[in-house]
Amino acid sequence: MSASNDLASFPLRVLLSHVDDETLADEVARRKACLARSLRRARAREVARIRVAVARLYGLTPAEISGQSRHRGVAIPRQIAMALAYEAGLSLPQIGKAFARHHTTVLHARRYVARMEREDLQTAMSLALLRAELKDGIA
């Protein structure tokens, strides 16, 4: 039997009995911080993919999607991007931070896009196209 197999067969409590609480707490904190960084990077990548896909469909740049313009030709695609980010599992505050908006603006965008999807065939088709593109990883 190899040394690694011997170590793997020890109960966890025996292995941890030789580690003080401070060392264990430090390790847990380090791993928690590492996981948090990893999740932030994954969320940022997902928002970037959504921005690129929406910008490409509407003939804008990703910077315009995140910009401050209130022009209808930019604001509606931005609202669509925020709604898609919500569908991707990001929270309202996370989306707000990614788009430099308040979380209540994101909530309004989500509701507005849902209503427009029901009432406007062009918006519904655009959303279906974007969802398919994002699902397939094309963006």
Secondary structure, DSSP 4 states (H G I P E B T S, - for coil): --HHHHHHHS-HHHHHTTS-HHHHHHHHHHHHHHHHHHHHHHHHHHHHHHHHHHHHHHT--HHHHHS----HHHHHHHHHHHHHHHHTT--HHHHHHHTTS-HHHHHHHHHHHHHHHHH-HHHHHHHHHHHHHHHTT--
